[in-house]
Amino acid sequence: MIFPPRLRIPAEVVDIARRLEDAGFETWCVGGAVRDNLLGSDNGDFDLATAATPAEIQRCFRRTVPLGVEHGTIAVLDRHNTPHEVTTFRRDVRTNGRHAVVEFGGSLDDDLARRDFTINAIAYHPLQYKWRDPLDGASDLERRLIRAVGEPDQRFREDYLRILRALRFSARFGFEIEQRTLAAARRNVDGLRLLSAERVRDEWFKGIETALTVGGFVESWTSIGATELWLPEVVKAAGRASDLDRLEARDPVLATSFLSGDPRATLSRLRCSNADIERGAAIAEYRDGRPDAN
């Protein structure tokens, strides 16, 4: 893939980067918006990574919100009160499969090297119009491939949620998961038991909302054993998934309830609200009353 000469970066993001750079702190655009724009998707929600510490970020801006100071992330509010995430360059010190303890003071390359997949480890300088791609993520974008950064087993053991993220990205973009990465995901699937229900729910719901097809997304979870661990009541039924794919907007509670043999149990396990659990039960009651739904 040949990088474009420039990306269209929102003026507010450029202003934040300029102020940090003027204060002497190297600052780059990173993350999903860089990836999406390279894929032709107009995502303007750019995150910034910087050499400034959280305290230094807060000194540079009058209005900030400490989103996760222990992880180096500060939200800077622009004149429209829109938050923009700015995170200090980090390196992992210790991980337990759910969360990482990080230290600040690394380089951009250190920060990119701790990310999950190569397609998410591309950086763009919004002032100098430079690209940084030490892990060859652009080639994987071109090859339509999800590949773990570094050693796949280690990457997943640092945070088992990355297994579900690989499935979501694959289903969203229609990318294949690289063989070593997929094999490592299968070897480490039992680690998904360590995750909180809220994190699993968020990945499942995002996957339903963004997948090219719901059926393909459910199949990817089932193929590595994630469905058995977290969603044993989910029914693998192509007809039901096809019904969901015809909807203009995907409601994840509706989709989960439509696919589950016991929506109340599934949604309760995922720590959904009482209102969503009751709605799911009502959806199943309606579904089971339709002779063509099974």
N, C-alpha and C positions, 0 to 999 in steps of 0.2 A: 504494500500500500504506500502510495506517495502522499505525504502529509500536505494538506492545503497550506498556502502561504499564511493565511490568517483564519482564526475562528471569530465568529460574531459573539463578543462577550458583552453582557449588559453593562451599561455605563457605570452603574452603581458598584459592580464587582471590580471594574477597572479602577475606579476611584479608591476603593479599599486597598487594592494591590499597590497602587501608586503611593498612597500614604505610608504603607509599610516599607516599601522600597526606599522612599525618601528618608525614612528613619533608619535605614541601613540594614533592613531585614529582607533577605531573599524570599520571594513569594511567587508561587505557581498555581495555576488552575489544575485541579486533579479530580479523579473520580468519574461517576456515571455520566455527567454532562459532557465531559471530554469524549468518552466512548460513544455516547449517543449521537453527538454531532458528527463524529467521524463516520457513523453509520447512516447519516443523512436524516436523523431525527432531531427536530428543533427543540432541544432541551436547554432552557436558559438558567437552570438551577445549578450554577457553578459553585463548587466548594473551592476553598483556597488552602494550600499548605504553605507554611512559612517558617523561617528560622526564628521568629520571635516567640518567646515564651508566653504562656497565658497572661502573666502579669504585664508583660511588655505590650501585648495586644490591647489589653484594657487601658493602658496608659496612652495608647495612640488614638483611642476613640472615646468619645464622650458617652455614647450609649451602647452598652453591651449587655449580653445575658450569658452567665456562665452555664452553658449546656452540659459540660462534662469536663470540669477543670482537671480532674485527675487523669483524664485521657487527652488533655491538651486542647479541648474544643471550646471556643468562645463564639457566640453569635453576635455579629456586629449589625446593628440596626441602621438602615439607610433613612433618608429623609421621608420615605413613605412608610416607615416602620416595618419594612420587610427585613426579616433576619437573613444574614448570610453567614454560613459556617466558615470559621477560620481555625485551622488546627495546626499546632506546632509540629515540626518534623519529629518523628518518634522512632524508637526502636523497642522491640519487645524485650523485657527482662525476664518475665515469668508468665506462663499460661497454665490454665487448668482444664481446658476443653470448653469453657464457658466464657471466661473473661481473661483479659491480658493485663498485666502490670507493665507499664511502659516507662521509659525514661526519655527526657527531652535532650536536645542538643545534637541530634544526628544530622545527617545531610538529606537532601532530597532523595538521593539514591537509596539511603537507608530506609526512608519512609516508603518508597515504592516497593522495596524488597519485602516488606512485612504485609503487603496486601494479598488478597485472596487469589485472584486470577490475573493473568498477564493482560487481558483486555481492560482491566480496571487499574492498570499500573502505568498509564501513559500520562505525561504532564505537558502542559502548555504554558508558556510565559506570556501573560496578557499585555505586557508593555514592550518586550523585545521580540515578540512573535517567534519564539524559539520552541522547539519540541524536545522532549526528553523521553526516550523509550528504551531503557537499558535491558528490558526483559523481552523485547521483540513482540510486544502486544499487537502492534499494527499488522504484523504478518498473520497472527492468529485471527484478527478481525477479518482479514482478507480470505483466510482459509475457513472462516466460520467455525472456529474451534474454541472450546472452553478448556483452558489448560491452567493447572495450578502453578502458582509461583513457587519455584524451588522444588523441594521434595514433597510430593502430594500427601503422603502419610503424615508427615510432620505438620503440614499446613492444616490438615483437617483436625489433627489432635490438638492444635492450638485453639481451635474454635469449631466444634462440630456443626455449628449452624452453616458453615461454609458448604457442607454437603448439600443442604437444601437450597442454598443460593446457586450452586452449580446447576441443579435441576431447574430452578426458576429461570435463570438466564438462558439455558438451553431451550426451554419451552417458549420463552418470549421471543428469542431471535431466530429460532429454528437452527441453532448451532449444534454440532456434535460435541460430546464431551470426550476429550482426548483419552486414549486407552489407559494410560497409566493413572490418569486422574480418576477415571471411572472405576478402575479396579481398586484404587485406594478408598474411594467413597464406599464401595461395597464392603471392603475389609473393616472399615471403621463405623459402619452403620449403627452398631450397638451404642456408640457414643451419643446418639441422638437422645437416648434415655436421660442423659444428664442435663438436657436443655430445659429451660422453663417453658411452660405451656404457652405463655404469651409470645415468646420468640418464635415458637413453632407455628402458632396461629397466624402471626404476621406474615411469615413466609408462605404459608398455605394460601392465605387470602390474597396476597400480592400475586402469587402464581396464577390463581384463578382469574384475577382481573386482567393480567397482562399476557397470558399464554396465547399462542396462535390458535390452539384448540384445547379445550378443557380435557378431552379424552387423552390427548398426547401427554398433557401434564400429569394427569392421574396415573397413566401408564408408567411414566418415568419414576414417580414415587414408588409404585408397586414393584417395579423391576429391581430396585435396590433394597427393598424391604422396609422402607420408611412408612408405607401405608399400614403394614402389619403392626408396627410398633406404636404408631400414634393415631391411626384412623382405621381400626379393624372393622368398623361397621360400614365403611365406604364400599359401595357396590360398584364393581367394574362392569358397567353396562354401556356399550357404545351408543345405543339408542338414546339413553338419557343424556349422555354427554353431547350428542348431536343437537338435542333440543336446546341445551344451554348455549351452544355455539351460535345458534340462530338469534339469540337475544342481542339487542343493540348495546345494552350496558350489562356488565356482569356483576351481579350481587353475590358476594362470596358466601353470605349466610344462606341465601336461597340455593346456590349451587351445592353447598355442602349438604344441606338438608335433602335436596333432591337426589343426591348420590348415596346418602347414608341409609342403611337399614334401620338405624336408631339415632335420629338426629339429636334427641335429647342427651344421649350418652356422649355422642361425638362433640357437640358444642359445649357440654359441661367439661369434658376433658380439656378442651382448648381454652377454658376459662372465659367463655363469652358471657355477655351480660344476661341477666334473667330474661330481659325482653327479647333478646335474640334467640335464647333457648326456647322460649314459648312460641316465638314465630316459626322456628324450625320445626317444632312439633306440629304446628298447624299446617305447614307446607307438606309435611309427610302425610298427614291425614288426608289432605286434598289429593296428593299424588296417588295414594293407595286406593282412593275411590275412583280413579280413572282406569278403565279397563285396558287402555293402550299405553299405560305408563310403565308396565312391568314386562 
